[in-house]
């Protein structure tokens, strides 16, 4: 192996990729703003938020149990998603992001790339 390859393996995380998901878009946008403000407070370079396609799950249900097959109800669940990249995060930034309080109904996935 060359010296470049060993240095690259020994180097720290290049970026954090954060995927945020929620059923309500307003709640999601407030959470994303809170994450970006926390990262900016520690001087991190932030890319995003990038809106990802909304995942729509549709369900069709018969209104009656036995007859009237043509009478149906349709329901859908929309999952809104955003993507945030934080370039060259420090240990303070990672610690601050783990201690952040997000509202219930917002899920967050963090990958270190």
Buried (B, 14 or more C-beta within 10 A) or exposed (E): EEEEEEEEEEEEEEBBBBBBBBEEEEBBBBBBEBBBEBBEEBEBEBEBBEBBEEEEEEEEEEEEEEEEEEEEEEEEEEBBBBBBBBEEBBEEBBEBBEEEEBEEEBBBEBEEE
